Amino acid sequence: MPEQLVGTVVHYFKGPSVAVVRVAEGTLAVGDRLRFHGHTTDFTAQIASMEVNHQKVPLAKVGDEVAIQVTDRTRQHDQVFKVTP
């Protein structure tokens, strides 16, 4: 499946298992599949919900820092790819 780099992880909250992603290219929407890839990170997850400034949003665009609930640990500087069918 093709992948498009959309951003990087800028922070990870361990308790709620939330990654903060800075969107650098394209857009992210609820339902998109993302691949998190880094030195010790490599997993795919689907976006169930996103928040910008503690407000739920259906879409994130370039420049947004969006909080996404994830299934596994991410690390700062991990790359985030949008997986397209």
Buried (B, 14 or more C-beta within 10 A) or exposed (E): EEBEBBBBBEBBEEEEBBBBBBBEEBEBEBEBBBBBBBEEBEEBBEBEEBBBEEEEBEEBEEEBBBBBBBEEBBBEEBBBBBBEE
